Amino acid sequence: MKIRVLIVDDEPLARQRIRMLAADEPGLEIIGECANGHDALAAIHKDPPDLLLLDVQMPEMDGFQLLQKLPRERLPVVIFTTAYDRHAVRAFDAHALDYLLKPFKPERFKAAIARAREHLANQQASTVARGLLDLLAEHQAPVPAPAAIQYLTKLTVKTDDKVSVLKTAEIEFIESAGNYIAVHIGKESHIMRETLNAMERQLDPEKFLRISRSAIVNLDHIKEFQPLFKGEHVIILRNGKRVTMTRGLREVQQALRFS
């Protein structure tokens, strides 16, 4: 079956990546790209798509605000492309909506498209739309304050015959090495038997950000960004160390605003 798709994302590289991945999916017809919510709203009214690949975080009109302006009968199946944290992602899951958490892999894109195919083939788009409307209603409703989450403030690292205590605030960045991680503080590197995924869950997301599959940085230690190639950047830390990132520059800048 043919699925008519509209891409909405304010990052040109993100739109380019989605179009590249969509080219490998039979039956997907990209009917347009929009860089902001206002253009997307006009495009949907003019030529409603079957599937909307929608960035949540956009200036002026974000993805939620765009959907709220659409009449119920024009709500397409939506796959969010988002840099939201894992708590927001759980909300998407609870409403049977799909999402692509940036930076997403080709196999994750394929799985999301397969899910959209199933909904459309079974004529379940109206069910998806109702779930989406419920989510939007919750997005507008006052949210009770969650219980305070406790994040690590210190790490203990055993080396030879001693145990060192490290303050997480002093950590500059953390690198992955299989089932081990290297914790970098100043001129020292401490090796711990821990995965990067597990460590990420224990660190305050307002202070630490995963910038690639193999690295987490302390936002307080970022000095500047330098461009590499193909839209990638390298982070320069205050001590001069360089850490390559694959996460979008805008996402990291957004995180820095609230760190």
MIDREN-305512 format. One line per field, with one value per residue (C-alpha): residue number from 1; x, y, z; residue in three letters. Coordinates in steps of 0.5 Angstrom, whole numbers, plus 500, padded with zeros to 3 digits. Example, Ala and Ser with C-alpha at 12.3 -4.5 7.8 and 13.67 -1.06 7.14 Angstrom:
<sites>
resi	[1 | 2] $
X	[525 | 527] $
Y	[491 | 498] $
Z	[516 | 514] $
resn	[ala | ser] $
</sites>
This chain:
<sites>
resi	[1 | 2 | 3 | 4 | 5 | 6 | 7 | 8 | 9 | 10 | 11 | 12 | 13 | 14 | 15 | 16 | 17 | 18 | 19 | 20 | 21 | 22 | 23 | 24 | 25 | 26 | 27 | 28 | 29 | 30 | 31 | 32 | 33 | 34 | 35 | 36 | 37 | 38 | 39 | 40 | 41 | 42 | 43 | 44 | 45 | 46 | 47 | 48 | 49 | 50 | 51 | 52 | 53 | 54 | 55 | 56 | 57 | 58 | 59 | 60 | 61 | 62 | 63 | 64 | 65 | 66 | 67 | 68 | 69 | 70 | 71 | 72 | 73 | 74 | 75 | 76 | 77 | 78 | 79 | 80 | 81 | 82 | 83 | 84 | 85 | 86 | 87 | 88 | 89 | 90 | 91 | 92 | 93 | 94 | 95 | 96 | 97 | 98 | 99 | 100 | 101 | 102 | 103 | 104 | 105 | 106 | 107 | 108 | 109 | 110 | 111 | 112 | 113 | 114 | 115 | 116 | 117 | 118 | 119 | 120 | 121 | 122 | 123 | 124 | 125 | 126 | 127 | 128 | 129 | 130 | 131 | 132 | 133 | 134 | 135 | 136 | 137 | 138 | 139 | 140 | 141 | 142 | 143 | 144 | 145 | 146 | 147 | 148 | 149 | 150 | 151 | 152 | 153 | 154 | 155 | 156 | 157 | 158 | 159 | 160 | 161 | 162 | 163 | 164 | 165 | 166 | 167 | 168 | 169 | 170 | 171 | 172 | 173 | 174 | 175 | 176 | 177 | 178 | 179 | 180 | 181 | 182 | 183 | 184 | 185 | 186 | 187 | 188 | 189 | 190 | 191 | 192 | 193 | 194 | 195 | 196 | 197 | 198 | 199 | 200 | 201 | 202 | 203 | 204 | 205 | 206 | 207 | 208 | 209 | 210 | 211 | 212 | 213 | 214 | 215 | 216 | 217 | 218 | 219 | 220 | 221 | 222 | 223 | 224 | 225 | 226 | 227 | 228 | 229 | 230 | 231 | 232 | 233 | 234 | 235 | 236 | 237 | 238 | 239 | 240 | 241 | 242 | 243 | 244 | 245 | 246 | 247 | 248 | 249 | 250 | 251 | 252 | 253 | 254 | 255 | 256 | 257 | 258 | 259] $
X	[500 | 502 | 503 | 504 | 509 | 510 | 516 | 516 | 523 | 527 | 534 | 536 | 540 | 535 | 530 | 535 | 537 | 529 | 528 | 535 | 532 | 525 | 528 | 529 | 522 | 517 | 511 | 513 | 512 | 515 | 510 | 513 | 518 | 517 | 522 | 517 | 510 | 506 | 508 | 506 | 500 | 498 | 501 | 497 | 490 | 492 | 494 | 493 | 498 | 497 | 503 | 507 | 514 | 514 | 519 | 517 | 522 | 521 | 521 | 515 | 510 | 512 | 510 | 504 | 502 | 501 | 497 | 493 | 491 | 489 | 481 | 480 | 478 | 485 | 489 | 494 | 498 | 504 | 511 | 515 | 522 | 524 | 530 | 525 | 528 | 526 | 520 | 516 | 518 | 514 | 508 | 508 | 508 | 502 | 498 | 500 | 504 | 511 | 517 | 524 | 529 | 534 | 539 | 535 | 538 | 536 | 533 | 529 | 526 | 524 | 520 | 516 | 514 | 512 | 508 | 505 | 503 | 500 | 495 | 494 | 493 | 488 | 484 | 486 | 488 | 482 | 484 | 491 | 488 | 484 | 490 | 494 | 488 | 488 | 496 | 495 | 490 | 494 | 500 | 496 | 493 | 497 | 502 | 503 | 510 | 513 | 517 | 524 | 529 | 536 | 542 | 549 | 553 | 559 | 562 | 567 | 572 | 577 | 584 | 589 | 589 | 585 | 578 | 577 | 571 | 570 | 565 | 560 | 561 | 568 | 567 | 569 | 566 | 565 | 567 | 564 | 569 | 564 | 562 | 567 | 567 | 573 | 571 | 575 | 577 | 583 | 589 | 586 | 582 | 578 | 576 | 569 | 566 | 559 | 556 | 555 | 547 | 547 | 551 | 547 | 541 | 544 | 546 | 542 | 540 | 540 | 548 | 550 | 548 | 550 | 553 | 554 | 553 | 560 | 560 | 557 | 559 | 558 | 555 | 558 | 565 | 563 | 567 | 565 | 563 | 568 | 565 | 568 | 564 | 557 | 554 | 558 | 561 | 567 | 566 | 572 | 572 | 575 | 581 | 582 | 580 | 576 | 570 | 566 | 559 | 554 | 548 | 545 | 548 | 541 | 539 | 546 | 545 | 538 | 540 | 546 | 540 | 537 | 544] $
Y	[500 | 507 | 512 | 519 | 522 | 529 | 531 | 537 | 538 | 545 | 542 | 541 | 535 | 531 | 532 | 530 | 523 | 522 | 522 | 518 | 513 | 513 | 512 | 505 | 504 | 501 | 505 | 511 | 517 | 524 | 529 | 535 | 538 | 543 | 547 | 550 | 549 | 554 | 552 | 545 | 547 | 550 | 544 | 539 | 543 | 544 | 536 | 532 | 526 | 519 | 520 | 525 | 525 | 531 | 534 | 536 | 541 | 547 | 554 | 559 | 553 | 546 | 539 | 539 | 546 | 544 | 538 | 542 | 547 | 541 | 539 | 532 | 529 | 532 | 528 | 523 | 518 | 521 | 519 | 524 | 525 | 528 | 529 | 529 | 525 | 518 | 520 | 524 | 518 | 513 | 518 | 517 | 509 | 509 | 512 | 507 | 513 | 512 | 516 | 516 | 518 | 522 | 520 | 514 | 508 | 506 | 499 | 504 | 508 | 501 | 499 | 505 | 505 | 498 | 500 | 506 | 501 | 496 | 502 | 504 | 497 | 496 | 502 | 504 | 511 | 514 | 510 | 513 | 520 | 519 | 517 | 523 | 527 | 524 | 526 | 533 | 534 | 531 | 536 | 542 | 539 | 541 | 536 | 534 | 535 | 528 | 525 | 528 | 523 | 522 | 522 | 520 | 526 | 521 | 515 | 510 | 507 | 501 | 502 | 497 | 497 | 503 | 506 | 513 | 518 | 522 | 528 | 527 | 535 | 534 | 529 | 532 | 526 | 519 | 514 | 507 | 501 | 495 | 493 | 498 | 506 | 511 | 517 | 523 | 528 | 533 | 529 | 522 | 517 | 512 | 505 | 502 | 496 | 499 | 500 | 507 | 506 | 504 | 510 | 515 | 513 | 515 | 522 | 528 | 529 | 537 | 536 | 531 | 529 | 523 | 526 | 520 | 512 | 512 | 519 | 523 | 530 | 534 | 540 | 545 | 543 | 545 | 551 | 551 | 547 | 546 | 544 | 538 | 535 | 533 | 537 | 534 | 538 | 537 | 539 | 543 | 542 | 547 | 543 | 543 | 536 | 534 | 530 | 528 | 528 | 526 | 529 | 535 | 541 | 545 | 539 | 540 | 548 | 547 | 542 | 548 | 553 | 549 | 546] $
Z	[500 | 499 | 505 | 504 | 508 | 511 | 514 | 519 | 523 | 524 | 523 | 515 | 517 | 521 | 515 | 510 | 514 | 515 | 507 | 506 | 511 | 508 | 501 | 503 | 505 | 499 | 498 | 502 | 498 | 501 | 499 | 503 | 508 | 513 | 517 | 522 | 525 | 521 | 514 | 516 | 518 | 512 | 508 | 512 | 511 | 503 | 502 | 508 | 509 | 512 | 516 | 520 | 522 | 527 | 531 | 538 | 539 | 534 | 535 | 535 | 534 | 537 | 535 | 540 | 539 | 531 | 533 | 537 | 531 | 527 | 527 | 529 | 522 | 519 | 525 | 521 | 524 | 528 | 529 | 534 | 532 | 539 | 544 | 550 | 556 | 557 | 562 | 556 | 552 | 557 | 556 | 548 | 549 | 554 | 548 | 543 | 539 | 536 | 537 | 534 | 540 | 537 | 534 | 532 | 528 | 521 | 525 | 529 | 524 | 520 | 526 | 527 | 519 | 520 | 526 | 522 | 516 | 521 | 523 | 516 | 513 | 519 | 518 | 526 | 524 | 528 | 534 | 534 | 533 | 539 | 543 | 541 | 543 | 550 | 550 | 548 | 553 | 558 | 556 | 557 | 564 | 570 | 572 | 579 | 582 | 581 | 587 | 588 | 584 | 587 | 583 | 584 | 587 | 589 | 586 | 589 | 585 | 587 | 585 | 587 | 595 | 596 | 594 | 591 | 592 | 586 | 586 | 580 | 579 | 578 | 572 | 566 | 561 | 561 | 555 | 554 | 553 | 553 | 560 | 563 | 563 | 563 | 568 | 566 | 572 | 570 | 568 | 572 | 568 | 573 | 570 | 573 | 571 | 569 | 562 | 560 | 559 | 567 | 569 | 564 | 568 | 575 | 573 | 573 | 566 | 568 | 569 | 564 | 557 | 553 | 546 | 543 | 543 | 547 | 551 | 556 | 558 | 564 | 561 | 566 | 563 | 556 | 553 | 546 | 540 | 533 | 527 | 524 | 517 | 515 | 520 | 526 | 532 | 537 | 544 | 547 | 555 | 559 | 560 | 553 | 552 | 545 | 545 | 538 | 539 | 534 | 537 | 534 | 536 | 537 | 542 | 546 | 546 | 549 | 554 | 556 | 557 | 563 | 566] $
resn	[met | lys | ile | arg | val | leu | ile | val | asp | asp | glu | pro | leu | ala | arg | gln | arg | ile | arg | met | leu | ala | ala | asp | glu | pro | gly | leu | glu | ile | ile | gly | glu | cys | ala | asn | gly | his | asp | ala | leu | ala | ala | ile | his | lys | asp | pro | pro | asp | leu | leu | leu | leu | asp | val | gln | met | pro | glu | met | asp | gly | phe | gln | leu | leu | gln | lys | leu | pro | arg | glu | arg | leu | pro | val | val | ile | phe | thr | thr | ala | tyr | asp | arg | his | ala | val | arg | ala | phe | asp | ala | his | ala | leu | asp | tyr | leu | leu | lys | pro | phe | lys | pro | glu | arg | phe | lys | ala | ala | ile | ala | arg | ala | arg | glu | his | leu | ala | asn | gln | gln | ala | ser | thr | val | ala | arg | gly | leu | leu | asp | leu | leu | ala | glu | his | gln | ala | pro | val | pro | ala | pro | ala | ala | ile | gln | tyr | leu | thr | lys | leu | thr | val | lys | thr | asp | asp | lys | val | ser | val | leu | lys | thr | ala | glu | ile | glu | phe | ile | glu | ser | ala | gly | asn | tyr | ile | ala | val | his | ile | gly | lys | glu | ser | his | ile | met | arg | glu | thr | leu | asn | ala | met | glu | arg | gln | leu | asp | pro | glu | lys | phe | leu | arg | ile | ser | arg | ser | ala | ile | val | asn | leu | asp | his | ile | lys | glu | phe | gln | pro | leu | phe | lys | gly | glu | his | val | ile | ile | leu | arg | asn | gly | lys | arg | val | thr | met | thr | arg | gly | leu | arg | glu | val | gln | gln | ala | leu | arg | phe | ser] $
</sites>
